Amino acid sequence: MQVSEAMTSDVKIANPNQTIRDAARIMAQIDAGVLPVGENDRLVGMITDRDIAIRAIAADKGPQTPIREVMSKEVMYCFEDDDLEDVVQNMADIKVRRLPVLDRDKRLVGILSLGDIALTDGAGSAGSALCGISEPGGEHSQSMNGGRGMRGGT
């Protein structure tokens, strides 16, 4: 099975010049904790509700702070034609619960989450990934220089 068969394709994208307040409002509107950040038709980062809490609020940054100041710039992603089983294993290894999905021209076409995997491929695959994600250790994603991933840069 390919990633494209499991991913969510209806994705809202934030601009790095928008404020963290804008990002939080979009997240509330779509009931999600993450937004891809795009500029000039390219994925340039990801922002999560946790980024806003840790990198902004805890650091005394206000609601007008641009997204680019708190987003994760090193983006981990997969391709829509990647094998789902391989991506699930990689998600466990790199300890992420969701990945942006790109086409081979590196344009955002969706997001793959543990929930998508559970609904499409069954609880076993999602549970296996969650076990790997939940193991202690590894690099923490909240460092100001971002995390490591399957593929970096766009």
N, C-alpha and C positions, 0 to 999 in steps of 0.2 A: 504494500500500500504506500502511496506517495503522500507527502505532507499536504499537498493541495486537496486531498480527499478528507482531511481532518480539520484544517485550519478555519478560522473565522475570517471571512473576506471583507466584511463591512467594518472598516477601521477608520476612526477619527484620527487626524494628524494635527499636532500643534506646531506652531512656528517658534523658533528659538527666541524671537523678539517679543512674543506674548509674555504676559506676566504669570507668575505662579498662581495668582488668583484666577486668571483665565483657565489655566490648566486644571486647577481644583474644581472649578465650575463645570468644565467639560467632563471630568471624571465623574462628578456627581450626576450629571445629566445622563451619561451612558452607563452608569453603575459599574465602573471599572476602576482599577487602581493603577493603571499604567496608560501612558500615551506615547506613541512614537513621535519623534520630533523631526520634521522635514523642512528642507530649504532648497529652493530651486530644483524641485522634482527628485531630491535625494534624501535618504535617511541620514540624519546627522547626529541623532541621539535618541535617548529614551528618558522619560521622566515618570517617576512613580509617586504615589502618595507618600511613600516612605522617604523619597528624596526631599519632598517638600517639608516633611516633619523634621528630618535629621539635618539636611544640608541647608535648609532655609530657616525654619522656625527656631530650632535649637541653636542656630548660629546668629540669632537676632536679626535676620533679614526680613523685610516687610513684604506685604502682599504685592507690591509693585516691582519686586525683583524679577528681572527677565529670566525666563526658563533656562536660557543658555548658561546662567551662572550656577545652576544646581543640577542640571541634567547629567546623566551618564553619557559621556562622549564616545567611549569605546563601546560600540554596539556589537553584541553577539547576535548572530542571525543564522538562518538556514535558508535553503532554496526550496521553492515549491515542488520541484521534482526530486528532492532527496527522499530516500527511503525512510518511512516513519519510524520503523524499529531502530534504525541507526540514530536518528535524531533524538528519540526517547532516551537511549543510552547516553548520548552526549549531554542531554539536559541533566541527567542524574550526575554525570561526571563533573560538569561545570557548575552544578548546583543552581539552576535557574528554573523557574516555574512557568516561564513563557518566553517565546522567541518571536521577533519579527520574521516574516517570511518574505523573501525577495524573489523576483524572477531573475533570469540569467542576465538581464540588462541592469540588475541591481536596483530595480524599482520595487517599492513596497507593494505587496499584493495581499497581505494578510498578517494575522498573528496566530501562533500556535500556543495553546495553553494546556496545562494538565487537564483541565475540564474538557477541552476539545478532544484530547486523547482518550479520556475515559468514556466520552459519549460515542466515539467512533471505533476505537480499538479495544475497548473494554477496560474494566477496573484493574485488571492484572498489569497491563502496560503502565497505566498511570500510577498505580501503587508501587511498581518497581522503580519508576522515576522518582517518586516522592521519597522512597526509602533512601535513595542515593543523595537526593537534595538535602534531606534532613540529617544526614550523618555529620557529626562535628568535624571541624577542620576546613581547610581550603581558604581561599582568599575571600575576604568580606567585600560585598559589592558596594558598601557605603563609603569607601575611601574616596577622597576627592579626585583621585586620578582614574576612577572607574574600575571595572573588573576585567577579568580575562574571559575569553570565550572560544567558541568553535571557530569563528572567523571574525576578525576585527577589521575595522575600517570599511569605508564604502567608497 
